[in-house]
Amino acid sequence: MSKITKFDYESLVQESLRSVVRSALMQVSKGGLPGNHHFYISFRTDFPGVDLPDYLLEQYPEEITIVLQYEFWDLEVEEEFFFVTLCFNDIHERLTVPLQSIVSFVDPSVKFGLQFSPTIHEKAVLEQLPVRSKADKPKSKTKANSETPLPESAQSGSNVVVLDAFRKK
């Protein structure tokens, strides 16, 4: 057994906050969005394990924001990934999103948001994640919601947790 030389608190906090996102998505996958809740989820499109159609990757080579509100289907949540069907320009697409690729999660209905900055450690972990092929991806039988930029009010929400202040420079 190796001895810990120091705690990596940044990674521990990031992991805990991502579990908040996972739990919220799991609740929605089981019972839908309650009340006025809706989510803006921004994630890195260049992270290993992200599966988007080529035309979306060309349009958003680094980051995209999706909205889970009125029209999304087949939301499935696993330990490391979530899958959802959304509509882009009237074309329904199934997305695979590793939870570690998420850079922000906002629920503007309650002024709640989380921001993540991927670390070198997380990128190394991502390289070890299984790459999901289209054949491995859960099949979609229905349709979904369009990508929308994050509104100014959500970007400056009062409950946004920014971890940059705790990072080593």
Backbone torsions as a table, in degrees:
resi	resn	phi	psi	omega
1	MET	NA	130.4	179.7
2	SER	-85.5	149.3	179.5
3	LYS	-89.0	141.9	176.8
4	ILE	-79.1	127.1	178.8
5	THR	-87.6	-28.5	174.4
6	LYS	-164.5	155.4	178.0
7	PHE	-80.8	138.0	174.9
8	ASP	-94.9	76.6	-175.2
9	TYR	-60.4	-35.8	179.8
10	GLU	-58.5	-46.5	178.9
11	SER	-66.4	-38.6	178.5
12	LEU	-62.5	-42.7	179.1
13	VAL	-67.6	-44.9	178.7
14	GLN	-57.7	-45.4	179.8
15	GLU	-61.4	-43.1	179.4
16	SER	-64.0	-44.0	-179.9
17	LEU	-67.6	-35.4	176.1
18	ARG	-65.8	-29.5	177.3
19	SER	-67.8	-27.8	174.0
20	VAL	-63.8	-45.7	178.6
21	VAL	-61.7	-48.3	179.8
22	ARG	-56.8	-46.5	-178.5
23	SER	-63.6	-42.5	178.5
24	ALA	-62.7	-44.7	179.3
25	LEU	-64.6	-38.1	178.4
26	MET	-63.3	-42.7	178.7
27	GLN	-61.5	-42.2	179.1
28	VAL	-66.1	-38.8	-179.1
29	SER	-64.7	-28.5	-179.0
30	LYS	-89.3	-36.3	-173.0
31	GLY	-131.4	6.3	-178.5
32	GLY	80.0	176.8	179.6
33	LEU	-82.0	124.4	178.5
34	PRO	-80.1	144.9	174.4
35	GLY	52.0	-131.7	-178.7
36	ASN	-94.3	7.5	-178.4
37	HIS	-60.4	142.1	171.8
38	HIS	-159.4	158.2	-172.7
39	PHE	-122.9	138.2	165.7
40	TYR	-106.4	121.0	-178.7
41	ILE	-122.7	117.1	175.9
42	SER	-103.1	136.4	178.6
43	PHE	-145.6	157.7	179.7
44	ARG	-76.1	122.7	179.4
45	THR	-80.6	-14.0	-178.7
46	ASP	-96.1	7.4	177.8
47	PHE	-79.2	145.0	176.8
48	PRO	-59.3	137.8	177.6
49	GLY	96.8	-18.2	176.3
50	VAL	-69.3	132.4	177.8
51	ASP	-125.3	108.6	177.7
52	LEU	-129.9	155.4	173.9
53	PRO	-61.7	150.5	-177.6
54	ASP	-54.5	-40.7	-177.4
55	TYR	-65.5	-30.1	175.9
56	LEU	-74.6	-38.3	176.7
57	LEU	-63.1	-37.0	177.2
58	GLU	-66.9	-40.5	-178.8
59	GLN	-74.6	-33.6	-177.8
60	TYR	-128.7	74.8	-173.9
61	PRO	-69.9	-18.6	-178.0
62	GLU	-119.5	-43.3	-173.5
63	GLU	-151.0	146.9	177.2
64	ILE	-140.4	150.6	173.5
65	THR	-115.4	127.6	176.8
66	ILE	-113.3	158.6	-179.9
67	VAL	-120.9	127.9	172.1
68	LEU	-107.8	103.8	-178.1
69	GLN	-142.4	-87.3	-175.0
70	TYR	-92.6	-46.0	-171.9
71	GLU	-120.3	88.3	170.5
72	PHE	-144.2	151.9	-175.3
73	TRP	-138.0	159.2	172.1
74	ASP	53.5	42.8	176.1
75	LEU	-69.2	122.3	177.2
76	GLU	-127.9	139.5	-176.8
77	VAL	-127.0	128.6	175.0
78	GLU	-116.6	-178.2	-178.3
79	GLU	-60.0	-42.7	-174.2
80	GLU	-110.4	-13.7	-172.8
81	PHE	-136.3	160.0	160.2
82	PHE	-130.6	154.9	-177.6
83	PHE	-128.1	139.5	179.2
84	VAL	-154.0	149.7	174.6
85	THR	-103.5	127.1	-179.6
86	LEU	-130.4	165.9	179.8
87	CYS	-109.8	127.2	176.8
88	PHE	-124.4	115.2	-179.0
89	ASN	51.7	47.7	179.0
90	ASP	65.0	16.9	176.1
91	ILE	-115.0	124.3	-179.0
92	HIS	-87.6	126.7	-174.7
93	GLU	-128.9	142.4	176.2
94	ARG	-94.7	124.3	-179.0
95	LEU	-108.9	144.7	172.0
96	THR	-116.6	123.4	-175.6
97	VAL	-128.8	113.5	172.3
98	PRO	-65.8	136.7	-179.7
99	LEU	-60.2	-30.6	180.0
100	GLN	-73.8	-10.6	177.4
101	SER	-83.8	-10.3	-177.2
102	ILE	-70.6	130.4	176.4
103	VAL	-106.8	-21.2	173.1
104	SER	-155.0	149.7	179.0
105	PHE	-138.9	120.2	-176.6
106	VAL	-132.4	134.9	169.6
107	ASP	-117.2	91.9	-174.5
108	PRO	-65.0	-19.1	-178.3
109	SER	-65.3	-24.5	179.4
110	VAL	-124.4	14.9	179.2
111	LYS	52.5	48.3	178.8
112	PHE	-116.8	136.9	176.9
113	GLY	-156.9	152.5	175.9
114	LEU	-128.9	140.8	174.2
115	GLN	-121.2	139.5	179.5
116	PHE	-124.0	141.8	172.2
117	SER	-119.3	111.9	-178.5
118	PRO	-57.3	137.6	178.5
119	THR	-103.2	168.2	176.7
120	ILE	-59.6	-39.5	179.0
121	HIS	-59.2	-45.6	-180.0
122	GLU	-64.3	-38.7	178.9
123	LYS	-63.7	-37.8	177.7
124	ALA	-65.8	-41.1	177.7
125	VAL	-63.3	-41.4	-179.8
126	LEU	-61.2	-35.8	179.5
127	GLU	-63.8	-22.1	179.3
128	GLN	-89.6	-11.3	179.9
129	LEU	-67.1	147.5	176.3
130	PRO	-66.7	136.8	177.2
131	VAL	-81.0	124.0	-177.4
132	ARG	-89.3	124.8	176.3
133	SER	-92.7	167.8	178.2
134	LYS	-59.4	-31.1	179.1
135	ALA	-68.9	-31.7	179.5
136	ASP	-79.5	-20.3	-173.0
137	LYS	-70.8	137.8	175.7
138	PRO	-57.3	141.6	-176.5
139	LYS	-77.7	141.2	177.5
140	SER	-98.5	139.5	177.3
141	LYS	-117.1	-3.2	-175.3
142	THR	-135.5	-159.6	-172.1
143	LYS	-119.6	-174.7	-174.0
144	ALA	-160.7	-163.7	-166.7
145	ASN	-105.0	147.7	-175.5
146	SER	-84.7	152.3	178.7
147	GLU	-72.2	136.2	-178.7
148	THR	-137.6	139.3	179.0
149	PRO	-66.0	153.6	179.7
150	LEU	-68.0	126.5	-178.9
151	PRO	-70.2	156.5	179.7
152	GLU	-56.0	-41.3	-177.7
153	SER	-62.8	-35.4	179.5
154	ALA	-74.7	-32.9	-179.2
155	GLN	-67.8	-29.1	-177.3
156	SER	-110.1	28.9	-179.1
157	GLY	-58.5	149.1	-174.5
158	SER	-73.2	-18.4	-176.9
159	ASN	-109.0	23.1	-179.8
160	VAL	-76.5	128.2	178.5
161	VAL	-96.9	114.4	179.4
162	VAL	-108.4	123.4	-175.2
163	LEU	-93.1	-3.4	-176.6
164	ASP	-58.2	-30.6	-178.8
165	ALA	-64.5	-21.7	-176.9
166	PHE	-98.8	-1.5	-175.8
167	ARG	-81.9	147.2	171.6
168	LYS	-74.2	138.3	-179.3
169	LYS	-99.8	NA	NA
